[in-house]
Amino acid sequence: MSSALKLALNRQMNRLGGGDGPFATAVDGLYLMRATDATLPAPRIYRPALCIVAQGAKQVMLGESTFNYREGQALVIGLELPVLGRVVQASAEQPFLGLNLDLDVQVMRDVLAQLDPPPHPGPDASGVFVGHLGEALSDCVLRLLRLLDTPEAIPVIQPGIMREICYWLLTGPNAGEVCKIALPNGPTERIAGAIHQLREDITRAVRIDTLAAAANMSPSTFHQHFKTLTSMTPLQYQKQLRLLEARRLMLAGEANASGAAYQVGYESASQFSREYARMFGTPPKRDVAVARLSPAI
């Protein structure tokens, strides 16, 4: 991995206050991360994103699947997904350094439309994959980080860098996977539409027929594509959404455990506590107390 990228990450995080933790930046959708020790699994919902490790290693768990990526590698997430992520390699001498950059699907679609010939979509696979960060992509990310030094230039220059990032993703060794994110009316876009419906009202009971109709698929085809892309069933997906929202409510101090349970659609507080502990490894009250002391990376 380029030492220039590591230096740029450290310098920008020091400018933003230093220490460990995620750092929001003046570039919309760009978050920087540093950790001097391994972290506990932290839940969050990822939107389509490029997640890069410049030093150390990280692990992301999606449903029944686990993805490990380390220095010089990137995790690409193609649709909105609830995951558990944790830093698995970090120390005070060599801290974990990384960044997450949201991807604009419309920008990616515009770039894809200009490619001749366009990349050929690969076989159906998970909406998440790990690839190596090439020199061209690394250079784009470095320029994006340096752009933080001149905030007034961000609105002018950032759109061009983002288009270039999309170009290298769509012409690189994983282009067959990346292009499925942007294909109009492809399975990823259709499942993303169904996911949007699930998120619109997480308290509503899951109806496969309704979601399949919204995705313009038969129920069996919809279920197959949903499970392939998300590594979980629609019911499992909704359960994770509910638990993540309940956790957010508790962390924000907007509800206690029983109040959060009912707000996200549970009729039984005891069932909520059991399923919460199964997902997060500890009961709600204890998990929230620990989470308030540890930044999510």
C-alpha positions as CSV (number, residue, x, y, z in Angstrom):
1,M,0.0,0.0,0.0
2,S,1.2,3.5,-0.9
3,S,2.9,5.2,2.1
4,A,1.5,8.5,0.7
5,L,-2.0,7.2,1.3
6,K,-1.2,6.2,4.9
7,L,0.4,9.6,5.6
8,A,-2.6,11.4,4.1
9,L,-5.0,9.5,6.2
10,N,-3.1,10.1,9.4
11,R,-2.6,13.8,8.6
12,Q,-6.3,14.4,7.9
13,M,-7.5,12.5,11.0
14,N,-5.0,14.5,13.1
15,R,-6.5,17.7,11.6
16,L,-10.0,16.4,12.6
17,G,-9.0,16.0,16.2
18,G,-6.7,13.0,16.3
19,G,-7.1,9.8,18.3
20,D,-9.1,6.7,17.4
21,G,-12.6,6.5,15.8
22,P,-14.4,7.3,12.7
23,F,-14.1,10.9,11.3
24,A,-16.7,12.6,9.1
25,T,-15.1,14.8,6.5
26,A,-16.1,17.8,4.4
27,V,-16.6,15.4,1.4
28,D,-20.1,14.1,1.6
29,G,-20.0,10.3,2.2
30,L,-16.3,10.1,3.0
31,Y,-15.4,8.8,6.4
32,L,-11.9,8.1,7.8
33,M,-11.1,5.5,10.4
34,R,-8.2,4.8,12.8
35,A,-8.0,2.3,15.6
36,T,-5.0,1.4,17.8
37,D,-6.5,-1.9,19.0
38,A,-8.9,-4.6,17.7
39,T,-12.5,-3.7,18.1
40,L,-15.7,-5.6,19.0
41,P,-18.2,-6.3,16.2
42,A,-20.2,-3.1,15.6
43,P,-23.5,-3.1,13.7
44,R,-24.4,-0.6,11.0
45,I,-26.2,-0.3,7.7
46,Y,-23.9,0.2,4.7
47,R,-25.1,1.9,1.6
48,P,-23.3,1.2,-1.7
49,A,-19.8,2.0,-0.8
50,L,-16.1,1.5,-1.4
51,C,-14.3,0.5,1.9
52,I,-10.5,0.6,1.8
53,V,-7.9,-0.6,4.3
54,A,-4.6,1.2,4.1
55,Q,-3.1,-0.5,7.1
56,G,-4.2,-3.4,9.4
57,A,-7.2,-5.6,8.7
58,K,-11.0,-5.6,9.1
59,Q,-13.7,-8.2,9.0
60,V,-17.3,-7.7,7.9
61,M,-20.1,-10.2,8.6
62,L,-23.2,-10.2,6.4
63,G,-25.9,-12.8,7.3
64,E,-24.1,-16.1,7.0
65,S,-21.1,-14.7,5.1
66,T,-17.8,-13.3,6.4
67,F,-15.5,-11.0,4.4
68,N,-11.9,-10.3,5.5
69,Y,-9.9,-7.6,3.9
70,R,-6.5,-6.1,4.7
71,E,-3.9,-3.6,3.6
72,G,-4.1,-2.9,-0.1
73,Q,-7.6,-4.4,-0.4
74,A,-11.1,-2.9,-0.7
75,L,-14.6,-4.1,0.2
76,V,-17.2,-3.1,-2.3
77,I,-20.9,-3.0,-1.2
78,G,-23.5,-2.9,-3.9
79,L,-26.7,-2.2,-2.1
80,E,-28.1,-1.2,1.3
81,L,-27.1,-4.0,3.8
82,P,-27.0,-4.4,7.6
83,V,-23.6,-5.8,8.6
84,L,-21.4,-6.3,11.6
85,G,-17.9,-5.0,11.2
86,R,-14.8,-5.1,13.4
87,V,-11.1,-4.3,13.2
88,V,-9.1,-7.5,13.6
89,Q,-5.5,-6.2,13.2
90,A,-4.3,-2.9,14.9
91,S,-1.8,-1.7,17.4
92,A,-0.5,1.5,18.8
93,E,2.6,1.2,16.7
94,Q,0.7,0.2,13.5
95,P,-2.9,1.4,13.9
96,F,-5.7,0.3,11.6
97,L,-6.1,3.0,8.9
98,G,-9.0,3.0,6.5
99,L,-11.8,4.9,4.8
100,N,-15.4,4.4,3.6
101,L,-16.6,6.2,0.6
102,D,-20.3,6.2,-0.4
103,L,-20.9,5.4,-4.1
104,D,-23.5,7.2,-6.1
105,V,-25.3,4.6,-8.2
106,Q,-26.5,7.2,-10.7
107,V,-22.9,8.5,-11.3
108,M,-21.8,4.9,-11.8
109,R,-24.7,4.3,-14.2
110,D,-23.7,7.4,-16.2
111,V,-20.1,6.2,-16.5
112,L,-21.2,2.7,-17.4
113,A,-23.3,4.1,-20.3
114,Q,-20.1,5.6,-21.8
115,L,-18.0,2.5,-21.8
116,D,-17.5,0.8,-25.1
117,P,-17.6,-2.1,-24.8
118,P,-19.3,-2.2,-21.3
119,P,-18.1,-4.9,-18.8
120,H,-20.0,-8.2,-18.9
121,P,-21.9,-8.9,-15.7
122,G,-20.5,-11.9,-13.8
123,P,-22.7,-14.7,-12.4
124,D,-25.1,-14.1,-9.6
125,A,-23.2,-13.6,-6.4
126,S,-23.3,-11.7,-3.1
127,G,-23.8,-7.9,-3.2
128,V,-20.5,-7.6,-1.4
129,F,-17.0,-8.6,-2.5
130,V,-13.3,-8.0,-1.7
131,G,-10.8,-6.9,-4.4
132,H,-7.3,-5.4,-4.6
133,L,-6.9,-1.7,-4.7
134,G,-5.0,-0.9,-7.9
135,E,-2.6,2.0,-8.4
136,A,-5.1,4.1,-10.5
137,L,-7.8,3.8,-7.8
138,S,-5.4,4.4,-5.0
139,D,-4.3,7.6,-6.8
140,C,-7.9,8.8,-7.0
141,V,-8.5,8.2,-3.3
142,L,-5.3,10.1,-2.5
143,R,-6.3,13.1,-4.5
144,L,-9.7,13.0,-2.7
145,L,-8.0,13.1,0.6
146,R,-5.7,16.0,-0.4
147,L,-8.8,17.9,-1.6
148,L,-9.8,18.2,2.1
149,D,-7.0,20.7,2.5
150,T,-8.9,23.1,0.2
151,P,-12.6,22.9,1.2
152,E,-13.7,25.6,-1.3
153,A,-12.5,23.4,-4.1
154,I,-14.5,20.3,-3.1
155,P,-17.8,21.1,-4.9
156,V,-15.8,21.9,-8.1
157,I,-13.3,19.0,-8.2
158,Q,-15.0,16.2,-6.2
159,P,-17.5,15.2,-8.9
160,G,-14.7,14.6,-11.4
161,I,-12.8,12.4,-9.0
162,M,-15.9,10.4,-8.1
163,R,-16.5,9.8,-11.8
164,E,-12.9,8.6,-12.2
165,I,-13.3,6.3,-9.2
166,C,-16.3,4.8,-10.9
167,Y,-14.4,4.4,-14.1
168,W,-11.6,2.5,-12.6
169,L,-14.0,0.3,-10.7
170,L,-16.0,-0.5,-13.9
171,T,-12.8,-1.2,-15.9
172,G,-10.8,-3.0,-13.3
173,P,-10.4,-6.7,-12.5
174,N,-13.8,-6.8,-10.7
175,A,-15.7,-4.9,-13.3
176,G,-18.1,-7.8,-13.8
177,E,-19.2,-7.6,-10.2
178,V,-19.2,-3.8,-10.0
179,C,-21.3,-3.3,-13.1
180,K,-24.2,-5.2,-11.6
181,I,-24.6,-2.3,-9.1
182,A,-25.3,0.1,-11.9
183,L,-27.2,-2.0,-14.4
184,P,-30.7,-0.5,-15.0
185,N,-33.5,-2.9,-14.2
186,G,-30.9,-5.6,-13.2
187,P,-31.4,-7.9,-10.2
188,T,-29.4,-5.7,-7.9
189,E,-31.6,-2.6,-8.7
190,R,-34.8,-4.6,-8.3
191,I,-33.8,-6.1,-5.0
192,A,-32.6,-2.6,-3.9
193,G,-36.2,-1.4,-4.6
194,A,-37.6,-4.2,-2.4
195,I,-35.1,-3.3,0.4
196,H,-36.4,0.3,0.2
197,Q,-39.9,-1.0,0.8
198,L,-38.7,-3.0,3.8
199,R,-37.0,0.1,5.2
200,E,-40.0,2.4,4.6
201,D,-42.0,0.6,7.3
202,I,-40.0,-1.9,9.4
203,T,-43.0,-2.6,11.6
204,R,-45.1,-4.1,8.7
205,A,-45.2,-7.9,8.3
206,V,-43.0,-9.2,5.4
207,R,-45.1,-10.3,2.5
208,I,-43.0,-12.0,-0.2
209,D,-45.7,-11.7,-2.8
210,T,-45.8,-7.9,-2.4
211,L,-42.0,-7.5,-2.4
212,A,-41.7,-9.9,-5.4
213,A,-44.3,-7.9,-7.4
214,A,-42.4,-4.6,-6.6
215,A,-39.2,-6.3,-8.0
216,N,-41.1,-7.6,-11.0
217,M,-40.1,-11.1,-10.2
218,S,-41.9,-14.3,-9.3
219,P,-41.8,-15.1,-5.6
220,S,-39.4,-18.0,-6.0
221,T,-37.0,-15.9,-8.2
222,F,-37.2,-13.0,-5.9
223,H,-36.4,-15.1,-2.8
224,Q,-33.4,-16.6,-4.6
225,H,-32.0,-13.3,-5.8
226,F,-32.6,-11.7,-2.4
227,K,-30.8,-14.5,-0.5
228,T,-27.9,-14.5,-3.0
229,L,-27.3,-10.7,-2.8
230,T,-27.9,-10.2,0.9
231,S,-26.9,-13.6,2.4
232,M,-30.2,-13.7,4.3
233,T,-34.0,-14.0,3.7
234,P,-36.3,-11.0,3.6
235,L,-37.6,-11.9,7.0
236,Q,-34.0,-12.2,8.4
237,Y,-33.2,-8.9,6.8
238,Q,-36.2,-7.1,8.3
239,K,-35.3,-8.6,11.8
240,Q,-31.8,-7.1,11.5
241,L,-33.3,-3.7,10.4
242,R,-35.6,-3.8,13.4
243,L,-32.8,-4.6,15.9
244,L,-30.5,-2.0,14.4
245,E,-33.1,0.7,14.6
246,A,-34.0,-0.3,18.2
247,R,-30.3,-0.1,19.1
248,R,-30.1,3.4,17.5
249,L,-33.1,4.5,19.5
250,M,-31.5,3.3,22.7
251,L,-28.1,4.8,22.0
252,A,-29.7,8.1,21.2
253,G,-31.6,8.0,24.5
254,E,-34.9,8.1,22.7
255,A,-36.2,4.8,24.3
256,N,-35.4,2.1,26.8
257,A,-35.3,-1.6,25.7
258,S,-39.0,-2.3,26.0
259,G,-40.0,1.0,24.4
260,A,-37.6,0.5,21.5
261,A,-38.9,-3.1,21.0
262,Y,-42.5,-1.9,20.5
263,Q,-41.4,1.1,18.3
264,V,-39.8,-1.2,15.8
265,G,-42.6,-3.7,15.6
266,Y,-42.0,-6.3,18.4
267,E,-45.1,-7.4,20.4
268,S,-43.0,-9.2,23.0
269,A,-40.2,-7.5,24.9
270,S,-38.8,-10.8,26.0
271,Q,-38.6,-12.0,22.4
272,F,-36.9,-8.8,21.5
273,S,-34.3,-9.3,24.2
274,R,-33.6,-12.8,23.1
275,E,-33.2,-11.9,19.4
276,Y,-31.1,-8.8,20.3
277,A,-28.7,-10.9,22.4
278,R,-28.5,-13.5,19.6
279,M,-27.5,-10.8,17.1
280,F,-25.3,-8.6,19.2
281,G,-24.0,-11.2,21.7
282,T,-25.3,-9.5,24.8
283,P,-28.6,-8.2,26.2
284,P,-29.8,-4.7,25.1
285,K,-28.9,-2.7,28.2
286,R,-25.4,-4.1,28.5
287,D,-24.7,-3.7,24.8
288,V,-25.8,-0.1,24.7
289,A,-23.6,0.7,27.8
290,V,-20.6,-0.8,26.1
291,A,-21.3,0.8,22.7
292,R,-21.4,4.3,24.3
293,L,-17.8,3.8,25.4
294,S,-16.5,2.5,22.1
295,P,-16.7,4.3,18.7
296,A,-18.0,2.1,15.8
297,I,-15.4,1.6,13.1
